[in-house]
């Protein structure tokens, strides 16, 4: 049986993950230490499932009054407010950096710049439009559950880079979680992230996992080739692409 101290530590790590990736206030007793974030990495997919759950609830509630397109937009607004567009910021920064520079130092310099450029703006518009249209096209019986599964699974595959790649910034928003993730943390992260795919058809779930694994491999090689590893923005970029890939895969499967 888990000791009281260990249970309290695990609860602290969960709240640390919740406070880091969302705007949700956490209890004061949790405190904050950078070392907590590395241990909290296992709970990032669970936080993703909760974010997706909020989006799903807003979608289902709005669907009683508005057409699917408006309901999806309202659910997207809810998740963006809840997370502070944390991952979308990484997507924009990566698009600007990888699209606007070739040399490693220039890529990292642009990525560190808080301003958004043309590549970042275009990437955000396309990403948000794809989410909106894909989810609006899904039957309501599938859209809500797919939101939860996509938010959770995409975060698992994104943070799995912590187990295989090196962090390339001396400082940065992902520095506290940049230590290599050990299998003992990766396993619960996989459970928290992939269990929600069980709502999908078994063949569809397997196809989705295979596609995400392929994308993870391709992006990992690209990150290493361009900058020698990953940054926090790379994780945000990957999460967004993985999330969109899930929506499109489910939509294609249902539409075929």
ABEGO torsion letter per residue (X at the ends): XBBAAAAAAAAAAAAAAAAAABABBBBAAAEBBAAAAAAAAAAAAAAAAAAAAAAAAAAAAAAAABBAAAAAAAAAAAAAAAAGGAAAAAAAAAAAAAAABABAAAAAAAAABABBBAAAAAAAAAAAAAAAAAAAABBAAAAAAAAAAAAAAAAAAAAAAAAABBBABABEAAAAAABBBBAAAAAAAAAAAAAAAAABBAAAAAAAAAAAAAAAAAAAAAAAAAAGEBBAAAAAAAAAAAAAAAAAAAAAAAAX
